[in-house]
Amino acid sequence: FMHHYINKISLLIVFAGLINYTFAISLEETFTKKIPAENISSVHVHNQNGFIDVESWTENQIEITAYKKVRAGSREKAEKLMEYLEIEINQSGDNLKIVTIHPQKNKDNDGGFISWLFSLGDHGGASVDYVIKVPQKMDLDLNSTNGGLSVKNCEGLIDLKTTNGKIVAENIKGSTNCKTTNGSIKVYLDKMYPKEDMAFKSTNGSIKVYLPSDINADVEAETTNGSISCDLPIKSEHRKSRRQFYGEINDGGALIYLKTTNGSIRINEI
């Protein structure tokens, strides 16, 4: 029995060594592109494995910088993986769409290595991090699977979604909607569009929203495991429990909805 047990341990150690060797080679490549922004009113980014960072600047163009990273067991395989990791940019009307194209498992000429590599974990060997600069007034739709989202000094309709990662939005004017599964949400809203509802949702993570003191909005907040607090003046407050709350800030207005399962909710004055 002991001999059989030792053999099992040996096999596990060898397999762990093989996995470690699988990702022994790392390659990085930077992709940069500038696009005139005269006829663009919205930017859509769809990423998988990597963060998205968007910030405004004074130039009337959009600068996209993508940091591509791959890992594989040999340089040849890493170079092949990098070749298949693509950044696709398309403009349709006034919409600019940026999409990360990950290597597909069914590539005809991959010699089977990509399929084998991904059998250890889906897209485990490839990631892209984006740093994007846009004019201040620009609608944004950012979507990632494994990575955080960050937006700074932007104005417009801003939609932020990720699965595993935190969301941070600072110095925002307009309407912001945020959703993440595993991660916190922190939003600093300088100005709110009066007729645009906003929602902030997380499953495992806290939510903190900072609002101007003169904002007029309805607020609804609920959490399962956590507490709720609001520093702004509330009228017509309805609190079913310390975990469920509804009220009006100043004169009321568009709805701000906040919901998390595991985490606290804080509504603070900016």
C-alpha positions in Angstrom: 0.0 0.0 0.0 2.8 2.4 0.9 4.7 1.7 -2.3 1.5 2.4 -4.3 0.9 5.6 -2.4 4.5 6.8 -3.0 4.1 6.0 -6.8 1.0 8.2 -6.8 2.8 11.1 -5.1 5.7 10.7 -7.6 3.3 10.9 -10.5 1.7 14.0 -9.1 5.0 15.7 -8.7 6.0 14.8 -12.2 2.7 16.1 -13.6 3.1 19.4 -11.6 6.5 19.8 -13.0 5.1 19.3 -16.5 2.5 22.0 -16.0 5.2 24.3 -14.6 7.3 23.6 -17.7 4.3 24.2 -19.9 4.4 27.9 -19.0 8.2 28.3 -18.9 8.4 30.8 -21.8 6.6 34.2 -21.6 6.4 36.7 -24.5 5.1 40.2 -24.5 4.1 42.4 -27.4 2.7 45.9 -27.5 0.1 47.0 -30.0 -0.6 50.7 -30.5 -3.0 52.5 -32.9 -4.4 56.0 -33.1 -7.8 56.7 -34.7 -9.3 60.2 -35.5 -12.3 60.8 -33.1 -14.3 63.3 -35.2 -17.0 60.9 -36.2 -17.0 58.6 -33.2 -19.4 59.0 -30.3 -19.0 55.6 -28.6 -16.2 53.1 -27.9 -17.0 49.4 -27.2 -14.2 47.1 -25.8 -14.7 43.3 -25.4 -11.8 41.6 -23.7 -11.1 38.2 -22.1 -8.3 37.8 -19.6 -7.0 41.3 -18.9 -7.9 44.7 -17.6 -9.3 47.7 -19.5 -8.1 51.2 -18.5 -9.8 54.2 -20.2 -8.9 57.8 -19.5 -9.7 61.1 -21.3 -7.2 63.4 -22.8 -7.3 66.7 -24.7 -6.5 65.3 -28.2 -9.3 64.7 -30.7 -8.3 61.1 -31.4 -8.5 57.7 -29.7 -5.3 56.0 -28.8 -5.4 52.2 -28.2 -2.5 50.5 -26.5 -2.8 46.7 -26.0 -0.3 44.8 -24.0 -0.3 41.2 -25.2 1.1 38.5 -23.1 1.4 34.7 -23.8 2.9 31.7 -21.9 3.9 28.4 -23.4 6.3 25.5 -23.0 8.7 26.6 -25.8 9.5 29.8 -27.7 8.1 28.3 -30.9 4.7 27.6 -29.2 4.7 31.0 -27.5 5.4 32.7 -30.8 2.6 30.8 -32.5 0.2 31.7 -29.6 1.2 35.3 -29.9 0.5 35.2 -33.7 -3.1 33.9 -33.0 -3.8 36.5 -30.3 -5.3 39.3 -32.3 -6.7 42.8 -31.7 -9.7 43.5 -34.0 -10.7 47.1 -34.5 -13.8 48.0 -36.5 -15.7 51.3 -37.0 -19.4 51.1 -37.9 -21.1 54.5 -38.2 -20.1 56.5 -35.1 -19.3 53.3 -33.1 -15.7 52.0 -32.6 -15.5 48.4 -31.5 -12.3 46.8 -30.1 -12.3 43.0 -29.6 -9.7 40.6 -28.3 -9.6 37.5 -30.5 -8.1 34.6 -28.6 -6.5 31.6 -30.2 -9.1 29.1 -31.2 -8.8 25.4 -30.2 -9.6 24.2 -33.7 -6.9 26.0 -35.6 -6.0 23.8 -38.6 -2.3 24.4 -38.5 -1.6 24.5 -34.8 -0.3 20.9 -34.7 -2.6 20.3 -31.8 -0.6 22.3 -29.3 -3.2 25.0 -28.7 -5.8 22.4 -27.9 -3.5 20.6 -25.5 -2.4 23.9 -23.9 -6.0 24.9 -23.3 -6.9 21.5 -21.8 -4.9 22.8 -18.8 -7.2 25.8 -18.5 -9.3 27.8 -20.9 -7.2 30.7 -22.4 -4.8 30.2 -19.5 -1.8 31.1 -21.7 -2.9 34.4 -23.2 -4.0 37.8 -21.9 -4.4 41.4 -23.2 -4.3 44.5 -21.0 -5.7 47.7 -22.6 -4.9 51.3 -22.0 -7.1 53.6 -24.1 -7.3 57.4 -24.3 -10.4 59.1 -25.6 -11.8 62.6 -25.8 -13.6 63.5 -22.5 -17.1 63.3 -23.9 -17.5 59.7 -25.2 -20.0 56.9 -24.5 -18.2 53.7 -23.3 -19.1 50.1 -23.2 -16.4 48.0 -21.5 -16.6 44.3 -21.0 -14.0 41.8 -19.7 -14.1 38.3 -18.2 -11.0 38.1 -16.0 -9.8 41.6 -15.3 -10.6 44.9 -13.7 -12.1 48.0 -15.3 -11.0 51.6 -14.8 -12.4 54.8 -16.2 -11.2 58.3 -15.4 -12.3 61.8 -16.3 -15.0 60.8 -18.8 -18.5 62.0 -19.7 -21.3 60.1 -21.3 -23.3 56.8 -21.0 -20.8 54.5 -19.4 -21.5 50.7 -19.1 -18.9 48.6 -17.3 -19.1 44.8 -16.9 -16.6 42.2 -15.8 -16.7 38.8 -14.2 -13.6 38.5 -12.0 -12.3 42.0 -11.3 -13.0 45.3 -9.5 -14.5 48.3 -11.2 -13.3 51.9 -10.5 -14.7 55.0 -12.1 -13.4 58.4 -11.1 -14.4 62.0 -12.0 -17.4 60.7 -14.1 -20.1 62.9 -15.6 -23.2 61.3 -17.1 -24.7 57.9 -16.4 -22.8 54.9 -15.2 -23.9 51.2 -14.9 -21.5 48.7 -13.3 -21.7 45.0 -12.9 -19.2 42.5 -11.6 -19.3 39.0 -10.1 -16.2 38.8 -8.0 -15.0 42.3 -7.2 -15.7 45.6 -5.6 -17.3 48.7 -7.3 -16.1 52.2 -6.5 -17.6 55.2 -8.4 -17.0 58.9 -8.1 -19.8 60.7 -9.9 -19.3 64.5 -10.4 -22.5 65.0 -12.4 -25.5 62.8 -13.1 -27.7 63.0 -16.2 -31.1 63.8 -14.6 -33.2 61.3 -16.6 -30.8 58.4 -16.7 -31.2 55.5 -14.2 -28.1 53.9 -12.9 -27.4 50.4 -11.5 -24.4 49.1 -9.6 -24.4 45.3 -9.0 -21.9 42.9 -7.5 -22.1 39.3 -6.1 -19.0 39.1 -4.0 -17.8 42.6 -3.3 -18.6 46.0 -1.7 -20.1 48.9 -3.5 -19.1 52.5 -2.8 -20.7 55.4 -4.7 -19.7 59.0 -4.2 -22.3 61.6 -5.2 -22.4 65.5 -5.2 -24.4 66.9 -2.3 -26.9 68.7 -4.6 -27.9 65.6 -6.6 -31.6 64.8 -7.0 -32.2 61.0 -7.2 -34.1 58.1 -5.9 -32.0 55.4 -4.2 -32.7 51.8 -3.7 -30.1 49.5 -2.1 -30.0 45.9 -0.9 -27.5 43.4 0.3 -27.7 39.9 1.7 -24.5 39.8 3.8 -23.5 43.3 4.7 -24.7 46.7 5.8 -26.0 49.9 4.0 -25.2 53.5 4.9 -25.9 56.8 3.2 -24.3 60.2 4.1 -26.5 62.3 1.9 -29.8 64.0 3.0 -32.6 61.4 2.6 -36.3 62.2 2.3 -39.1 59.6 2.6 -36.7 56.9 3.8 -38.1 53.4 3.8 -35.8 50.9 5.5 -37.2 47.4 5.7 -34.0 46.3 7.5 -30.3 47.3 7.8 -29.9 45.3 4.5 -32.6 46.9 2.4 -33.2 50.6 1.9 -35.2 53.0 -0.3 -35.4 56.8 -0.2 -35.0 60.1 -2.1 -31.9 62.3 -2.1 -33.0 65.9 -2.0 -35.9 66.3 -4.5 -35.6 62.8 -5.9 -35.2 61.9 -9.6 -33.7 59.1 -11.7 -33.1 55.8 -9.8 -29.8 54.8 -8.5 -30.0 51.0 -7.8 -27.3 49.2 -5.8 -27.2 45.5 -5.0 -24.7 43.0 -3.7 -24.9 39.6 -2.1 -21.7 39.5 0.0 -20.6 43.0 0.8 -21.5 46.4 2.2 -23.0 49.4 0.4 -21.8 52.9 1.0 -23.3 56.1 -0.5 -21.1 59.0 0.4 -20.8 62.7 -0.5 -18.1 63.4 -3.0 
